[in-house]
Amino acid sequence: MTTRLAYLAACASLIALIFLGIAWELRLAPIQPGGSALVFKVLPLLAALFGILHGKRYTYKWSSLLILLYFAEGLVRSTSDHGIGQWLAIAEIGLAVSFFAAAVTFLRQTRPQ
């Protein structure tokens, strides 16, 4: 995977995860009817977005650890939710794994020699 491809994959999966989190908790399958305060779970992802889009190595480092929380949430909710919530959790797992792989690849290819 080239550096450019890793960068694009990280950007795309992070943006998709942000949109998934917002849609999930406000519209698609909120915990409470009418929306849920769990929509605020996307705020850490929004904090990382600027640095990821600008290719900042430090942001890639800490966000690759942060994304593991979303992976864990996806695992828990994929086993506890039913219906569309379960499928959204599986999508969250896939996006978290793809972001993690892309971030680690980007970091390996851009490390100082």
Backbone hydrogen bonds, N-H to C=O, Kabsch-Sander energy under -0.5 kcal/mol:
donor,donor_aa,acceptor,acceptor_aa,energy
6,A,2,T,-2.4
7,Y,3,T,-2.5
8,L,4,R,-2.6
9,A,5,L,-2.5
10,A,6,A,-2.4
11,C,7,Y,-2.5
12,A,8,L,-2.7
13,S,9,A,-2.4
14,L,10,A,-2.1
15,I,11,C,-2.4
16,A,12,A,-2.4
17,L,13,S,-2.1
18,I,14,L,-2.0
19,F,15,I,-2.4
20,L,16,A,-2.6
21,G,17,L,-2.4
22,I,18,I,-2.1
23,A,19,F,-2.7
24,W,20,L,-2.8
25,E,21,G,-2.0
26,L,22,I,-1.7
27,R,23,A,-2.2
28,L,23,A,-3.0
29,A,24,W,-1.9
35,G,32,Q,-1.7
36,S,25,E,-1.4
39,V,36,S,-1.4
40,F,37,A,-1.8
41,K,38,L,-1.9
42,V,39,V,-1.5
43,L,40,F,-1.5
46,L,42,V,-2.2
47,A,43,L,-2.1
48,A,44,P,-1.3
49,L,45,L,-1.2
50,F,46,L,-0.7
52,I,48,A,-2.3
53,L,49,L,-2.7
54,H,50,F,-1.5
55,G,52,I,-1.4
56,K,51,G,-2.7
57,R,55,G,-0.6
60,Y,56,K,-1.9
61,K,57,R,-2.2
62,W,58,Y,-2.2
63,S,59,T,-2.4
64,S,60,Y,-1.4
65,L,61,K,-0.8
66,L,62,W,-2.1
67,I,63,S,-2.3
68,L,65,L,-0.9
69,L,66,L,-1.9
70,Y,66,L,-0.7
71,F,67,I,-1.9
72,A,68,L,-2.3
73,E,69,L,-2.4
74,G,70,Y,-2.3
75,L,71,F,-2.1
76,V,72,A,-2.5
77,R,73,E,-2.9
78,S,74,G,-1.9
79,T,75,L,-1.0
79,T,76,V,-0.6
80,S,76,V,-1.4
81,D,77,R,-2.3
85,G,82,H,-1.0
86,Q,83,G,-0.6
87,W,83,G,-1.4
88,L,84,I,-2.4
89,A,85,G,-1.9
90,I,86,Q,-1.9
91,A,87,W,-2.0
92,E,88,L,-2.2
93,I,89,A,-2.1
94,G,90,I,-2.2
95,L,91,A,-2.5
96,A,92,E,-2.4
97,V,93,I,-2.6
98,S,94,G,-2.3
99,F,95,L,-2.4
100,F,96,A,-2.5
101,A,97,V,-2.6
102,A,98,S,-2.3
103,A,99,F,-3.0
104,V,100,F,-2.5
105,T,101,A,-2.2
106,F,102,A,-2.6
107,L,103,A,-2.5
108,R,104,V,-2.3
109,Q,105,T,-2.2
110,T,106,F,-1.3
111,R,108,R,-0.5
